[in-house]
Amino acid sequence: MNDVKVSQLNSPEGLALVATATRLLAEQPERAAVALRQHTDDQALAVAAMTQATLRAAAYPKFGADAARMFFTRDGLEQASRAIVAQRRADRLAAAGVDRVADLCCGIGSDAFALAKHGLSVVAVDSDPATLELTRANAQALGLADLVETRLGRAEDADLSGMDAMFADPSRRDGSRRIFDPEQYSPPLSTLWNTSRNVSQRVCKVGPGIDHSIIPEDAEAEWVSVGGDVVEAALWRGGIATAARQATVITGNRVTELAGTGDRQAEVGKLGDYLYEPDGAVIRAHLVAELADLINARVAHPRIAYLYADALHVTPLATPYRVQEVLPFNVKKLRQLIAERGIGRLTIKKRGADVTPDKLRKELRPKGDNEATLVVTRDEGRHLAIFCEPVSLSG
């Protein structure tokens, strides 16, 4: 936050300047920073206020209306849990009878605030004084200061006596580089488990790309998607763990869950009238077989996560397409067909095929007023080009 402290931004002058910066960004975005300098002699404060106004706008998809009252850093906003995901996690912990929670590596406080909104008592721990100052300011701004106690210190040194649950969100980046090995997190995942071994309910966020082979046998691994994007994964341990693997799909305010073992294979069979693209959380959780059971579908190849069925089954866990035509994959013949049909807007999807959609689109040279969806995939014997159309689920 440059040389400006949160307390300065949280002062009457700072808050007024942030409000002015927000208005200027809406009215004249290209000149907002220059215009804001006319409202104060403190140019460092002007820069910090404009940064906060920009970050608040960027935070709206994650935090909704709360974003307009909160304080952020770029890194803190990037790592923070989305409010709707944090709220669901808090729902689950509250339903388990938890009263007091330690939030380790609390960052700007997004998970602590979701827990506090449930009336739970939260101890938020972070090793960075500036970050913890943000947490305090945000708790005050959201009216949650009485429920969120902040403690400066390392997560691995935290005193967890009296805690019913622990939530941890360790850093998974080294500068701009993403870290995939949980033992390279800061702090390492094993350290967090050891620190919290006497706490009955434990949850740790991990990277969505975590290797299934290193997930503890007594842990539930959950992948969460919001609006079709996989946004996070978490490991649950203790009595609150209910399944080996779980996919949680959030669409709007609707939450749909799918649980299973994560080690089953879907039945292999023929293509059908409908093709289903499972949500990314289902695929990451290795629950394609469980989804196939749910919608009475099968795969055409044992290692490709497209499902096929003879009837339409609507579920938030997959996107359905109506199959129109199935052809052998041949670029020259496809280019000719696309030209004959006047297809100019071409959506290309692929699984199990060594093609790059952007490169293939250039090779196919779509041109015209019509549109189509092309899925490039394979069954057990050949590469396929499947023309299909998304199924409208409105009404």
Secondary structure, 3 states (H helix, E strand, C coil): CCCCCHHHHCCHHHHHHHHHHHHHHHHCCCCHHHHHHHHCCCHHHHHHHHHHHHHHHHHHHHHHHHHHCCCCCHHHHHHCCCHHHHHHHHHHHHHCCCCEEEEECCCCCHHHHHHHHCCCEEEEEECCHHHHHHHHHHHHHCCCCCCEEEEECCHHHCCCCCCCEEEECCECEECCEECCCHHHCECCHHHHHHHCCCCCEEEEEECCCCCHHHCCCCCEEEEEEECCEEEEEEEEEECCCCCCEEEEEEECCEEEEEEECCCCCCCECCCCCEEEEECHHHHHCCCHHHHHHHHCCEECCCCCCCEEECCCCCCCCEEEEEEEEEEECCHHHHHHHHHHCCEEEEEEEECCCCCCHHHHHHHHCCCCCEEEEEEEEECCCCEEEEEEEECCCCC
